[in-house]
Amino acid sequence: MATTVVVALLGIIAAYVLTSVLTRPILSLVQAARAVARGELHAKTRVYMADEIGQLATAFNDMTDSLAKTARDKARLYRDVQRVT
């Protein structure tokens, strides 16, 4: 009986830890995506591992760099056009 309880508790703890490890990078990515949706183009997400989720996080960070650069270029072009007209 005691062995069963110990094994069950270890299983619950292992499941909790595994769930945390798997969901943390996804939750971080969700938070960063919401920040970008609010217009915070500098938002980044942490790359936890080099797995598929890590590759997605890296691509997301590359995307936000590109969006921020595009926004800066657009603002610069707008200012230049305003000076000419």
BAKOLSE-36457 format. One record per residue (C-alpha): x, y, z; residue in one letter. Coordinates in Angstrom, 3 decimals. Example, Ala and Ser with C-alpha at 12.3 -4.5 7.8 and 13.67 -1.06 7.14 Angstrom:
+----------+----------+----------+------+
!     east !    north !       up ! resn !
+----------+----------+----------+------+
!   12.300 !   -4.500 !    7.800 !    a !
!   13.670 !   -1.060 !    7.140 !    s !
+----------+----------+----------+------+
This chain:
+----------+----------+----------+------+
!     east !    north !       up ! resn !
+----------+----------+----------+------+
!    0.000 !    0.000 !    0.000 !    m !
!    2.733 !    2.473 !    0.980 !    a !
!    4.695 !    1.648 !   -2.161 !    t !
!    1.639 !    2.335 !   -4.303 !    t !
!    1.131 !    5.734 !   -2.679 !    v !
!    4.798 !    6.660 !   -3.148 !    v !
!    4.772 !    5.595 !   -6.800 !    v !
!    1.528 !    7.495 !   -7.391 !    a !
!    2.964 !   10.636 !   -5.801 !    l !
!    6.139 !   10.341 !   -7.852 !    l !
!    3.995 !    9.954 !  -10.973 !    g !
!    2.010 !   13.080 !  -10.119 !    i !
!    5.175 !   15.066 !   -9.454 !    i !
!    6.763 !   13.843 !  -12.684 !    a !
!    3.621 !   14.750 !  -14.646 !    a !
!    3.585 !   18.241 !  -13.129 !    y !
!    7.262 !   18.851 !  -13.906 !    v !
!    6.926 !   17.527 !  -17.448 !    l !
!    3.830 !   19.642 !  -18.060 !    t !
!    5.634 !   22.740 !  -16.797 !    s !
!    8.655 !   22.073 !  -18.991 !    v !
!    6.478 !   21.621 !  -22.064 !    l !
!    4.069 !   24.510 !  -21.528 !    t !
!    6.445 !   27.238 !  -20.295 !    r !
!    7.913 !   28.004 !  -23.752 !    p !
!    4.471 !   28.018 !  -25.333 !    i !
!    3.058 !   30.374 !  -22.699 !    l !
!    6.042 !   32.682 !  -23.186 !    s !
!    5.385 !   32.716 !  -26.915 !    l !
!    1.700 !   33.482 !  -26.343 !    v !
!    2.597 !   36.445 !  -24.115 !    q !
!    5.018 !   37.805 !  -26.699 !    a !
!    2.447 !   37.393 !  -29.486 !    a !
!   -0.105 !   39.333 !  -27.438 !    r !
!    2.455 !   42.088 !  -26.872 !    a !
!    3.043 !   42.338 !  -30.633 !    v !
!   -0.729 !   42.465 !  -31.172 !    a !
!   -0.769 !   45.506 !  -28.864 !    r !
!    1.850 !   47.156 !  -31.070 !    g !
!    4.913 !   46.296 !  -28.996 !    e !
!    7.083 !   45.292 !  -31.934 !    l !
!   10.170 !   44.920 !  -29.743 !    h !
!    8.609 !   41.989 !  -27.859 !    a !
!   10.771 !   38.891 !  -27.679 !    k !
!   10.272 !   35.402 !  -26.353 !    t !
!   12.882 !   33.316 !  -24.614 !    r !
!   14.282 !   30.373 !  -26.549 !    v !
!   14.326 !   27.554 !  -24.001 !    y !
!   15.591 !   24.681 !  -26.171 !    m !
!   16.632 !   23.928 !  -29.735 !    a !
!   13.576 !   21.746 !  -30.406 !    d !
!   10.618 !   22.626 !  -32.632 !    e !
!    9.212 !   25.086 !  -30.100 !    i !
!   12.658 !   26.675 !  -29.817 !    g !
!   12.777 !   27.018 !  -33.591 !    q !
!    9.342 !   28.640 !  -33.489 !    l !
!   10.514 !   31.055 !  -30.777 !    a !
!   13.582 !   31.949 !  -32.840 !    t !
!   11.421 !   32.554 !  -35.918 !    a !
!    9.069 !   34.696 !  -33.815 !    f !
!   11.976 !   36.818 !  -32.581 !    n !
!   13.253 !   37.189 !  -36.146 !    d !
!    9.758 !   38.245 !  -37.206 !    m !
!    9.508 !   40.928 !  -34.514 !    t !
!   12.945 !   42.266 !  -35.533 !    d !
!   11.719 !   42.494 !  -39.117 !    s !
!    8.436 !   44.138 !  -38.108 !    l !
!   10.240 !   46.715 !  -35.974 !    a !
!   12.661 !   47.493 !  -38.820 !    k !
!    9.781 !   47.849 !  -41.283 !    t !
!    7.981 !   50.209 !  -38.885 !    a !
!   11.151 !   52.322 !  -38.491 !    r !
!   11.683 !   52.422 !  -42.262 !    d !
!    8.052 !   53.398 !  -42.822 !    k !
!    8.286 !   56.221 !  -40.274 !    a !
!   11.549 !   57.451 !  -41.822 !    r !
!   10.023 !   57.390 !  -45.318 !    l !
!    6.950 !   59.262 !  -44.086 !    y !
!    9.162 !   61.976 !  -42.534 !    r !
!   11.171 !   62.260 !  -45.765 !    d !
!    8.013 !   62.614 !  -47.848 !    v !
!    6.665 !   65.266 !  -45.468 !    q !
!    9.867 !   67.312 !  -45.892 !    r !
!    9.622 !   67.174 !  -49.681 !    v !
!    5.960 !   68.199 !  -49.908 !    t !
+----------+----------+----------+------+
